[in-house]
Amino acid sequence: MQSEIMFAGFGGQGVLLIGKILAYTAMEEGYEVAWVPSYGPEMRGGTAYCTVVISDKPIGSPIIKNPMHLVAMNRPSLEKFAPTVKPGGVILINSSLIPIKSGRSDVDELLVPVNDIATDIGNIRAANIVALAAFVARSKVVNFELMRESVKKEFAKKAKFIPLNMEAIDRGKKAATGS
């Protein structure tokens, strides 16, 4: 079993962070993991993306051209990477910022207004956690509850943000599964 996930968006949207959290969760489950971040020199506002490879066998190369899944936080990322996703994968689209669909009928397309949900719960900066939770709930690439614990560990030094992020996780799961 090997899954490749690409998280992509503008710098400052937290795409590298959610990739790191997913990678950490997979490691906690005992999988082999590769996390490769990439961002332009502009940082905040520029393009940022990362790939996470999760496998039950040693990973031959962390570089992937055709990921199994995509979490697109902005339109340029969707337009650039959606055509590269393998058939049968999940494409999560941040429908708060992306008014179009992927144009793919061979993938599981999930439209989630992650920015709107994050704003509704009180902090736009939680949009990335909403997206991560929705993606994990839909794709099941890692154990959902273990992912929740990884988020708690990530924010342990900023404990005041844990309740917000737990609400973001719950709302993301609800958006993806309807429950």
N, C-alpha and C positions, 0 to 999 in steps of 0.2 A: 504494500500500500504506500503510495506517495501522493501527496497533495501539494500543489504550488498555488500560493495566494499572492496577488498583487494588490497593494493598497496604494492609491494615488489621489493626489489633490494639490491644493495650494500649500506652500510653506505656511506654517502657523495653524493648520487644521488638525494637527496631531496625528497624521498618518504614520509617521515613524514610530510614535509611541504605541499605537494600537498594534502595529506589526510586532514590536518588541514584546508586548503583553501576550500576544498569541504565541509567539515563539517560546516564551517562558512557560506558558501553560502546557504546550506540547512537550517541553523538556520535563516538566513535573510529571507528565503522564508516561515518561520513559521513552519517548520517540527521539530519533535523530533529528536535529533541527539546524537549518541555516537561515540567518536573517541578514539580508543585504540592503542597507539603506542607500538612497541616492537623492541628492537634492542639488538644485542650481545654486550659483553664488548669491542669488538675491535673497535666499532664505525666506523670511516671512513675505508671502505674496508670490514668490517664484514657484516653480513646479517642484514638488517633492513626491517621491514614491519609494516603496520598499517591497522587496519580495521575501516571502517566508516559504521555505520548503520543509515539509514535515514528512518523515518516512520511518518505517519500521526496519529499514536496512540502511547501511551507510550511504550517504548522499554522494553521488559521483561528481556533481557540479552544482554549485549554488546559483549559477547563472541560468535563467530560464527565458526563453523567447515566447513560449506559449503556456501561460499559466492555466491551471484548472479553474481558478476563481478570480474575480475582480471586485474590489470595493472602490467605487469611483465617487469621490467627494466633490468633483467639479466637472463641468462639461468638457474642457480640453482633455482631461484624463479619460473620460468615457470614450470620446471620439478616437483617441490615440490607441487605447488598449483593448476596447471591447472586441474589435475584429480578431485579436490574437488569442482570445480565450477558447479553450478546448470545448468541443460540444459536450453537453451534459453538465457543465460547470454552473456555478452561481455567479450572477452579476448583480451586485447591490448598487443601486443608483440613488444618490442623495437627491431626491425629487424636490427638495427645497431650493436647490440651485440649478438643477438640470431639468429643463422643460421637455426633453426628448427621451425616447427609449433607445435601447441598444441596436434595434433593427435586427436582432437575432431571434430566431424561433427554435433554435437547437440548444438553448440554455435555460436555466431557471432564473428568470429576471425578477428581481425584488426591488420595488420602488418604495423607499422609506423617506419621509420628510425629516431627516435627522436634525437639521438646523431648527426647524419649527418645534420639534419635540424638545430639543435642548433648551430653547428659549422658553417654552411652556413650563419646564421644570425649574427655570430660574438662572441658567447660565449657558450661553451659546458655546462655551468652551467644552461642554460635555457632549457635543455632537459626535465626536469621534468615538466615544464610549457607547453611545446609542447605536452607531453604525457597527461597531465590533460585536455588540450583543445580538443585534439583528442578524448579522452574518453568521455568527456561531450557532445561533438558534436554528437557522435555516439549513446551513451546510453540515452541521454536526462534525466538523473536522477535529474538534477537541470537546472534552466534557464541559458542558455549560457551567456547572457549579464550580468546577476547578478554575475556569476562566474568571468567575466572580471572585474567587479567593485571590487570584493573581492580581486583579485590579485593586483589591484591598491592600495587598503587599506593596504594589507600586505606589500607592498613595499613603503608606503608613507614616511617612514623615510629614505629610500634610493632611492629618487626620480629619480636619474640618471639611475636606472635600469628599470623604468617603460616603456620607449619606447621599449627597448629590449624585455621585457616580453609581451607587446602588439603585437609585431611582432611574437613572439613565439606562442601566442594564435591564431593569424590569420593563421599562417603556420600549426599549429596543426589541426585547423578546416578544412583547405583545404585538408590536408592529409587524414582526416577521411571521408569527404563528397565529395571531388572532386570539391568543389566550394569555 
